[in-house]
């Protein structure tokens, strides 16, 4: 009997920290496109979030009042499919008891996930869903940490206006919600800027050969190209514009050129500009969290790859949630949502503030894009910031081709 | 006008490569009544074959083609013994599921190893200009090599003993067996040839466009459309239909939004399935039969 009492006491002592740690954990759920066409950007975003989680946990966790909560992630592969997102976010909330959610990658998947997060009243911070429409449906718990799609090409238009106020622009873009939203706004901004729209065409996301479209661009007499969509089509467009000597003076392609892998295109990558949510060269002075340089270095040290804007947006979703929880002093969703509504901060990622009016609740208001261009430096392809002036590391190379 | 001509020429050049890819799928169907759903994965395997060979040895992409062709032949024979052999003579759904499973395994392995990151094979050849329009040398070379490979296949099937055996098995397996043709080995060879054609077309496509592990789906879909247009089991029809599809894309694109060409292609696909289930070339045969 005595032996049994001693054994039970030891067992209880050993188990006690386990009980305590289970209770002092914040569970954050998300789906990641580990497979399917969104894999590259989505995994980069996850790596950024994981980097934040590991840093927070290494420092003891998120401080809530006098307690520290460790962060635990529950993730599933959504296969880049909207239907899976709906099932998996329900599972994250109902079965895995996720207290907070991070959004999936891409506007289409975010719109699907937001239906579930709102239904269950879970806060969801989004680092990869730029389409504004999703945030204009009266949601209360959805928060967009990145610049909305409407402003993706604003910098590209401004930069072009400085060089040619009467440019003829060809808009050619993927027939998906994100790209359509980007170009719908950009088309309007381009006309307001004094440009003429020489061509306006969408293509199926599965398109693999852009030769007929490029011939159409040449026929239209356009001297600037804006569009693309996601990774494979954007890179193929860049390669074929080069192979077919389309003679564009200026090319701005969404998403794809931001990846370090874009350099595999060799000379076809040269001169391509890309609107970016963030680049390591930016000079923001953060109110809290790492500096842009500190983040880039630490991220590279851990992951052995350069941080890109997807990894940075993955990190900032965690950072903003942590900030709101610490300010609220609680993990109660209503209190944390109230703090998120008050957010008006600058981090390594730039400014962040969410709309609080019922019509646009959660829409990003202050974060700004930068415009990068692939240029040669010491014989190597390097991404340089060419817009805005505050972030500029090199002048825009224009025109890419003379008449 | 030059724009239209450029578009049509480009369509024909790229369409011929689609035709080559479709020849692989139609050959396997014609000989063994199996719809090979690993076709897209094999196209991608050809792309990666070139990418890896060029990266490892520094040879040009075109010099890597014979190795890809040979590897494709072996992979096809292996595919036959692993997934298809036991499905011959079974309901079509069985072989469909078997090849679909292998496809999932191959894509899964590819994604695990390479992710869906984009790969690019550095290939550049001098092209020619027509006004403001440029025809890349890579497109011309791909079309020329397609013609050479298709010609070689024709010679093999019609001028060699082994090729005649393949055609005999396709025409009547039991009769072929009765005259002493080792039909199982011929079926394995036909599968090898079909996969080799898929791989080599993938290799040629990799010289034209960047690709990912998932690129095969689009080309597989295109191959099915081309196969149906050309007539299931008819390699010559597949090549002609590929060129015709490219021609259609080239002709249609200047006059309508590009997103509509895909819709029209699939409408055409359904119409051909309903009106000419034997493919567009069967129309010619049907007319000839009527004239007699």
HADDOCK unambig.tbl for C-alpha pairs under 7 A between the chains (distance, minus, plus):
assign (segid A and resid 35 and name CA) (segid B and resid 111 and name CA) 6.80 0.50 0.50
assign (segid A and resid 37 and name CA) (segid B and resid 116 and name CA) 6.41 0.50 0.50
assign (segid A and resid 39 and name CA) (segid B and resid 115 and name CA) 6.92 0.50 0.50
assign (segid A and resid 39 and name CA) (segid B and resid 116 and name CA) 5.87 0.50 0.50
assign (segid A and resid 40 and name CA) (segid B and resid 116 and name CA) 6.04 0.50 0.50
assign (segid A and resid 40 and name CA) (segid B and resid 117 and name CA) 5.95 0.50 0.50
assign (segid A and resid 201 and name CA) (segid B and resid 257 and name CA) 6.31 0.50 0.50
assign (segid A and resid 202 and name CA) (segid B and resid 259 and name CA) 6.27 0.50 0.50
assign (segid A and resid 203 and name CA) (segid B and resid 258 and name CA) 6.01 0.50 0.50
assign (segid A and resid 203 and name CA) (segid B and resid 259 and name CA) 4.77 0.50 0.50
assign (segid A and resid 204 and name CA) (segid B and resid 259 and name CA) 5.70 0.50 0.50
assign (segid A and resid 206 and name CA) (segid B and resid 218 and name CA) 6.33 0.50 0.50
assign (segid A and resid 212 and name CA) (segid B and resid 7 and name CA) 5.67 0.50 0.50
assign (segid A and resid 212 and name CA) (segid B and resid 250 and name CA) 6.31 0.50 0.50
assign (segid A and resid 212 and name CA) (segid B and resid 253 and name CA) 6.27 0.50 0.50
assign (segid A and resid 213 and name CA) (segid B and resid 258 and name CA) 6.96 0.50 0.50
assign (segid A and resid 215 and name CA) (segid B and resid 3 and name CA) 6.64 0.50 0.50
assign (segid A and resid 215 and name CA) (segid B and resid 7 and name CA) 6.35 0.50 0.50
assign (segid A and resid 215 and name CA) (segid B and resid 133 and name CA) 6.89 0.50 0.50
assign (segid A and resid 216 and name CA) (segid B and resid 254 and name CA) 6.27 0.50 0.50
assign (segid A and resid 219 and name CA) (segid B and resid 3 and name CA) 6.21 0.50 0.50
assign (segid A and resid 232 and name CA) (segid B and resid 118 and name CA) 6.39 0.50 0.50
assign (segid A and resid 236 and name CA) (segid B and resid 209 and name CA) 6.08 0.50 0.50
assign (segid A and resid 236 and name CA) (segid B and resid 210 and name CA) 5.71 0.50 0.50
assign (segid A and resid 243 and name CA) (segid B and resid 136 and name CA) 5.98 0.50 0.50
assign (segid A and resid 244 and name CA) (segid B and resid 134 and name CA) 5.09 0.50 0.50
assign (segid A and resid 244 and name CA) (segid B and resid 135 and name CA) 6.37 0.50 0.50
assign (segid A and resid 244 and name CA) (segid B and resid 136 and name CA) 6.04 0.50 0.50
assign (segid A and resid 245 and name CA) (segid B and resid 134 and name CA) 6.28 0.50 0.50
assign (segid A and resid 264 and name CA) (segid B and resid 120 and name CA) 6.16 0.50 0.50
assign (segid A and resid 265 and name CA) (segid B and resid 120 and name CA) 6.15 0.50 0.50
